[in-house]
Amino acid sequence: MASLWGGRFEKDMDELVKKYNASIFFDQRMYNEDIDGSIAHVTMLGKQGIVTEAERDQIIAGLEGIRKDISDGSIVFTVEDEDIHMGIESRLIARIGDVGKKLHTARSRNDQCQVDGRLYLKKEIREILNSLCCLESVILEKAEKYADQITVGFTHLQHAQPITIGFVFMAYFQMFKRDIQRLMDTLERMDCNPLGSCALAGTTMPIDRHLTSQLLGFAAPCENAMDGVSDRDYSLEFLSDASISMMHLSRWAEEFAWWNSSEFSYIAIDDSFCTGSSIMPQKKNPDMAELIRGKVGRVYGDLMQLLTVMKGTPLAYNKDFQEDKESLFDAIDTWKATIDIFAKMLDKTEFRMDRIEQQLSRGFLNATDIAEHFAKQGIPFREAHAIVGRMVKACENKNCDFRDLTEEDLQSIDSRVTKESLGDISIKACVDARMSFGGTAPAEVRRQIAVGKAWLDSLACQ
Ligand code: ARG
């Protein structure tokens, strides 16, 4: 197949160069967007009188035929196609003859690859937003179910304070909420149409970039042609959104792995999300949680790859930019699959309250509550903190709990402290009393759930 750009060349491309230069093996995934872009372009050329209506119709029919043949597998691209833009255009010319050669009037592959990229990413972002919304609704359901169930809250991986499981769920809800908002911001900022930027400087042809923007569902044409063909920050934004969200997923996956460990056994991950060992018959490993934790590495790598490609590239288009696609596609696939699998795993996970309850009496989880109790009785908090610290020490020496300290023990720690002054220090009373805004009390968690639900409903995800 003769190249579409061969006019000034005397020699054919070296075979190694053909392979190295080709992007067809990865950019063909944008064939639908490439055809949509071409149809909008030729529709505009027709409206502007640059091609006749009959030519426009012939070109559109040819493109739709190619779309069908690609989707049913009767067109198989090869290295000779170089990229999806030329793969489709050369087939159009072969199919409808010379009229097909008019399609490339007032455009360039430089703007074309950006139209495809932006359309494709917009579509994928909408799907990822839907997946994140599904994850959020699973979280809300579970938060509701476990709104009253108490577990151990950790800092430094040490027992810290009692919290509700619903509260933990709502903490993650907030992280994914910000992930959704970040992605929506990215979608809004990237919503401009580069078509008609041409190679870098626009065109002398009387095109209408507002019309193609409208036809393709972009908010507006990109304001500056040179920026339109050279900007990849929308991909970088997407990759950083993906990296941050994958980091959130990997943090929760890590908690899943240790909640599921023999030492904790706070949860039992469903069999369908675990794998066995080829040698140890008893093993049931939390492989999905570990893989999620691991896959974040790829996505960080994708972000670093494109940041590095873009660094120091002069205006306008450079072939380096062709390297913007594989990492983007990899991040899209990885992030989407990870959200979906995590949501499903979460949905099927139940907490083992019997195991968790055994841990609630360990680690003096109510120590801060006692200090706050003393502070309410007028003891300055710093002193209250020191008193409870001495109570912990006394308990450790006697190998007992706060409740087991005698009146004498308490008096020797501080004359203001009596058994009576400790008040209700049951774990449940402590949790119920943490009613400060954003706190862990079941009633407060239910308020957070209601706010979260209203926000999610307002997004109208599918
Ligand atoms: N395959 C190319 C890419 O993805 C298309 C643009 C080529 N433009 C050019 N001037 N060589 O970046």
Boltz pocket constraint, residues with backbone or C-beta under 6 A from the ligand:
constraints:
  - pocket:
      binder: B
      contacts: [[A, 21], [A, 23], [A, 27], [A, 82], [A, 83], [A, 109], [A, 110], [A, 113], [A, 317], [A, 318], [A, 319], [A, 321], [A, 322], [A, 323]]
      max_distance: 6.0
